[in-house]
Amino acid sequence: MVNYDVIVVGAGSMGMAAGYYLSLTGKKVLLLDSHNPPHDKGSHHGETRIIRHAYGEGEEYVPLALKAQELWYELEKETGKQLFFNTGVLNVGKESSSSIKNIISSSKRFSLPIEIMSAAEIKDRWPGITVPSDFIGCHEPASGVLRCEECIDAYRELAKLKGVTILTNSRVTSIKAEAGSVEVSTDSVSFTAHSLILTAGAWSNQLLSMLDLELPLNPVRKTFAWFDVEEGIYGENVFPAFAFDTPNGQYYGFPSIQKAGLKVGRHDEGTTINPDEAMKPFGEEVADQEDLTQFLTSFMPSAGNLLYGKTCTYTLTPDEDFVVDLHPKHPNIAIAAGFSGHGFKFSSVIGKILSELIINRRTNENIDLFAIERFK
């Protein structure tokens, strides 16, 4: 039985980053994943993710978003890869929208660059957008887009160079925890370690049940799709990433990056799934395409036909805030889960926080919002 300092179960965005930051401390680290990340079974595929600084989900996220951005820049420098595209981000909604209010208030509190725009000003700046006269826009010029799979690959590459062991297609079947040690088993082999990080996405509760813990996590099916567009209107050099809070739902999207097409998804709603069962592919539910097409018809009518669509998974908490904490009974076990569809941008800083929780049992970042005890 091979012994490690730390085992990380779930080598997606958070787990891969945690493995890398642990490797910088000289720890002997094992990463285990039931697939081969980056893969299309979780929440971190689909080419792109938005990173915003003035945060519609709450001001408490802003310091973490800024730290995450700093770490993404560091990762780019370390690898020589372009992971971030500074497209800017446009948030659109009624002035009474809670997300719009949070964006404006957080930009003021943290002195973030932001431009508040009328519907007419939005149309004048980006002819590909049409919004009702009672909508406003909040344009963040310093924000933009992350290449999600490339980010995970970058952390994976660096972690391997630092000596981290990465075992893919290795499904965990058992976790046993005792004072100051853990034993993790797959179908074929067992490992021991002083500490454990669990970042298993939609499979979190299946593994947490082995540690006598259950969290209110709800995995749901989500869809997104790419549409044919004119590059001169919707291309990455002229069009921002965006998030719209509309009477019919919350939508997000990306300019056509490297001529891939305009990417659009719906943030709210979703059907509860069992992550071990095959998920219906895009288009099998009637609303998959209709919902996104209806949004584009209303707000981006110059967009063309559907190119293709994909599915992914959100793992929702009841308040849609994350879980990042130590196990209530095992302080050598750190847990990160429930990222509720807005977590990827933070994976750099969450990975660093997880490494700090394991090494120091604490972090200098404020993660009170993510405590497990709030569910009691």
N, C-alpha and C positions, 0 to 999 in steps of 0.2 A: 504494500500500500504506500503510494507516494504522498509525501507531506509537503504542504505549501504554507506560506505565511498567510495568504489570502486567496480564497476562491471567489470568483465572480460568476454567478449563474445568470445568464442572459447577456449576450455580447452584442446587443444592439447599440443604439446611439449613446445611451447613458453608461452601459456596461463597458463598452469599448473605451470610452473616454476615461472611466474610472480605472480601467486596467493600465492605461497609459500613465496617468498621474501617480498611481501606486508604483509603477516601475521607476519613476524618478526618485523614489525614496529608497530604492535598493531592495525592496521586498520581493520575495519569490512568489509570483502570481500565476494563477491558473484561470483562464476564461473558458467557460462552457456554454455552448449554445445548441439548441435542438435542431437548428438549421445552419446555414452558412452565410453569415452576415457580410455585407448588406443583402437582404433577401426581401421577398414580397409577401411574407407571411405576417408582418407586424405593422408598425406605424411609421417606418422610417424610409419608405421607398417612394418612387414617383418623381425623382429627379430634383425637385426644388421644395424649399420651405422658406416662408417669410421670417425675417427677423425685424421686429419693431422695438423701439425704445420707449416712446410715450405709449403707455400700455392701457388698452381699453378694458382689460380684465382687472385692473386695480393698480394703484400707485406703488403698492408693496413690491411689485415685480420689477420696477424700473432699475434699481441698483443691480439686480441679478442680470437683467438684459444688457446693461452697460458692461458688466464684468464679462458676460458671455461673449459680447462683441470683441472685447479686448483679447480674449483667449482665442477666438477664431482668427484674428489677425496674427497672433503668435503662431498658430498652427500653419497658416499660409506661409509665414516666413520660414518655419522649420522644415516644411516639405517642398517649398517652391511651387506649390499648386495654387491656382485661383479657386477658392472655395466660396468667396463672397462676391456678389455683383451689386454694386451701389446704384440700384435702379430708383431708389426712393420708394416710399410706401404712401399710398393715398387711402385714407379712411373716410368713408362717406356715410352719412345718415342724417336724420333730423337732429336739430340742435338739442332736443329733449332726450335723445338716445343716451342711455347710461354709458355705453362704450365711448361715445363722442365726448361726453362730459368728463370721463376718466382720462381720456387722451389729452384734453385741453388742460385739466387741472394738473396732471402729472408733468406735462411739458413746462408749466409755470413753476411748479415746485422744484424741478430739477434743472431748470434753465436749458431745456432741450430746444434745438432749432425746429420750428414748426410754422407752417403757413396756413392760416385759416382762410378758406375760399368760399365764395358764393357759388350757386349752381351755374351762373353765367360764366364766372371765372374758370370753373372746372372745364366747361365746354370749350372755352376759348383756348385754354392750355392744351387740352387733350380732345381733339375733335371726335375721337372714337367713343367718348362717353356722353351720355345724355341722362340728366337727373332732374327730378321734380324741383320746382322753384323753392320749395320749403326745405330742401336738403342743403347741407353744407359739407365742405371737405376739409380734412386736416392732412396736409401734405408734410411728410417727414423726409427731408432730402438726404439725411445721413443714414437712413435705414435701407433695407434691400432684401436680397435673396441669397440663400445658402444652397449649395449643391449637396443635397443630403447624403446620397450614397458615397460621393467623393469624400465627404467629411468623415464618414465611418471608415472608409478605406484608408484615409490619412492616419487616423488614430491607430488602426490595425497595423499598418506598416511600421509606425514608430514603436508601438508596443512590442512587436516581434523583434525589432532591432535592439530593444532594451532587455530582451530575454524573457518576455512574457510567453507562457505556453498557451496556445489557443487550440482548443479541441472543438471542432464543428460537428454537426449531425450527431450530437451526443445528448440524448434526452435524459434528464435527471429523473431517477425513479425513487430516490430516498434521500432525505436530509435528516440527520440526527445532531442535536446540539446538547452539549454538556458545558459545565463551567470552563470557559476559556478555550473550547475546542469545538470543531464541527466535523462531521463525516458526511461526505456527499457521494452518492453512488449513481452510476448509470447502468445500463443493461449489462455492460461488460466489465466495469472496473470501478473501484472505490478510491476516494482520495480523502485525506484529512488536512485540516488547516487550523490555524489559530482563530481566524476571522472569516466572515462570509459577507458578501454583498449580493443582494437579490434584486435584479432589475429585469424581470421576466415579462413585462407588458401584460398582454391579455391572459397569460398563464400565471400571473402572480398569486392569485388565491389558491390555485392547485398546489403550489409549492409552499405557500405560507401555512396551509393546513397541516403540513408536516411539522410545522413549528408552533402548533396550537394557536394560530392567529388567523383571523379572517377580517378582511377590510371590505367596505361597501364599494366594490369595483364592478362596473358594468361594461363589458366589451360590446361595442356596436359596429355594425358594418357601415362604411362610408364609401362614397364614390367621388371621383374627379375625372375630368376629361380635357382633351386638347381639341381646339377648333382652328380651322384654316382661317388665316387673316392676312391682311396686307401689312408687310413689315414696316412700311412707312408710317402706318397709323399705330400699330400695336407691338412693334419690335422693341427689343430691350434697350435700345439707345434713345428711344423717344417716349416710352410708356412705362408707368410705374407698376410695381406690385400693388395689390389693392385689397381692401376689406370693406364690404357694404353691409350695413344694418338696415334692412328693408322691412316693410310691413309683412312680406311673405316669407322672411327668413334671413339668415346671415350667410353671406357668400364671400368667398375670397378667391384670389387668383394672381396670375403672373403674366408679365409680358411674354412675347414670343422670344425665348432665349435660344440663341443659336439656331433660329428659324424652326423651332420645334412646334410652333403654334401657340395660341393663347390658351393657357391652362386655367380652368375654373372648377371650384368645388363648393359644396354646401357645408357650412360648419355646424349648424344645429341639426337636431333630429338624428335619425339612424335606428336600425333594427338590431336588437340584442342578438348576439351570436354565441355559439360554443366554439372557441378557437380551435378545437380539435376536429371539428367537422368542416367539410369543404364549403367555402363561402360562394354564394351565387356570383358568377362573373358579372362585370358591368354590362348592362343592357337587358339582363334577365328580369329585372323589375322595371315596369313601365316608367316609373317616375325617374329612373336613373338619368335618362337623356332629357326627358320632358322638362324636368325641374331646372336643369342648367340652361337649356335652350330658352325657356321662359324668362330666366334672369337676363340672358344676353339680349333677347328681343327688347326687353324693357330698358336696359341700361347701356348696352354696347351693341347697338343694332347694325354696326358695320361688320361685325364678326361673321365669318362664313360657316361652312358645314362642319359637322363633327368629324374629326380625324380618327380618334380612338379614345377609349376610357379605361379606367382601372378601378379596383377596389382597394381599400385599406381598412385598418382597425383603429378606432379610438377606444381607450379604456377610461371611462368616465368615473369621477367621484361625484357624490351628491352636490357638492358646492363647486365642482369643476376646478378646484385648487389641487395642487399636487400632494403626494405623500413622499416626504423625504425625511427619514427619522431612523433612530435606532430601535431595534425590537424592544418592547416593554420589559421583557424578562431576560433578554440576552444582549447585553451591551456590546458584544463582539460581533453583532449582526446588524448591518445597515440595509435599509429597504428604500427603494425608489420605485414608485408606481403611480398609476392614476393620472397620467399627464394630460388627459382630457382634450386632446387635439391641439394643444398649443404649447407642447413641451419641447419640440425638437430644438428650437433656437437656443434653449437653455442647456443643452446636453453637454456643452463644453464645461460650463461652470458647475453643473450638477455632478459631473464626473469628478471634478476637483473636490467638491464638497464631500462626496462619498469617500474619497481617499482620506480626507481630513478626519471624517467621523471614525474611520477605522484606525487611523494612526493615533489621533489625539482624543477620540471620543467627543469631540466638539468641532465647530467650525466658526470662523469669524464672520461668515455671512449670516444674515438674518433669515432663518428658515422656520420661525415660529408659526407662520401661516400653514406650514405643511405637516404639523405634528399629528401623530396618530391619535393622541388623546382627544382630539376634537370630535371624534366619532362616538365617544362613550355616551 
